[in-house]
Amino acid sequence: MAAILTRPPPDLERERFLADALHGLCLPQKSLPCKYFYDAEGSKLFDQICALPEYYPTRTELGILRAHAGDMAACLGPETLLVEYGSGSSVKTRLLLDRLARPSAYVPVDISREHLFETALALGLDYPSLAVLPLWADFSASFALPRPPWPAARRAVYFPGSTIGNFSEAGAIALMSGVARLVGPGGAFLVGVDLKKDPRALERAYDDAAGVTAAFNLNLLARMNSELDADFDLRRFRHRAVWTPGAGRIEMHLVSEIEQVAHIGATEIHFARGESICTEHSHKYTLEGFARLARRAGLVVRRVWTDSARLFSVQYLEAQSASHESGPSPARGFGRLARRATEP
Ligand code: AVJ
């Protein structure tokens, strides 16, 4: 297993966190980028979230993969260079790797360094003939791919978990345009996309009875206290998750229970009572809506797998070559173009 380090040294990483926090907390709607959830404690809490009864995405996506991983691997084809956006810690990756024919290499890309290298080491031990090339990088920014030990027949990006939902519409198009460039014409994109559903089920999934998601959210304040010399009083903030129909997303916030002042170093941050910090957007899609979005990034939906309750989808897309720009719009040809398979 070769390790590729393209991230800035930790103090630069701290500088970036500090700059992003000061910028976000000075906006009219205070906000913090959700990528900062995933320090060691945050990643541990997120693993707990995935096991919660209310949080259906993980187990539903797993069920779809268990039922259709063979199909998905056949779509990706043999000798594919598989790039995963995320550390690949989940069982999902293994279900796919188990069915892939002679992958040329596997490249997990993640911002959480410890999590990335721990997982890559375990994968390298479990798949001794697979070239595991972990990339410590921010997949929403541009990065260079490591050279696989032997040429790949094709490139594919795997993006599970509906993390694509964290991006705004413009952000999702930019990310998917980056995927289209990375995999090249005819290359592939396999993505988990959470679907629109009853808002009460969505709000429960992001505000579980055990309070794990609340702890995951509040951990962001704890992280600023320990890494940015801040003094947020976690007892004075409340977790809130709300479905925003107009924007088609769940919004997570930390609401200030009182009028208060917090400090990041010498910088004062004022909070009115009831004022919030927005910490995450999680967009939910219809199948047609996602196909339209992907098309604007030069990706066409070819296959869709959902569970029988249509809570979640895994979608296989292909990057168009420039000449296909004027082809049929996925929305119109959806039924015909993209064969749907529903998990039994
Ligand atoms: C990892 C981004 C897919 O948005 O559902 C879980 C993160 N936030 N509970 C999501 C999350 C609150 C999760 N993603």
Residues whose N, C-alpha, C, O or C-beta is under 5 A from the ligand:
A	BS01	AVJ	I49 G161 S162 T163 N166 A205 S282
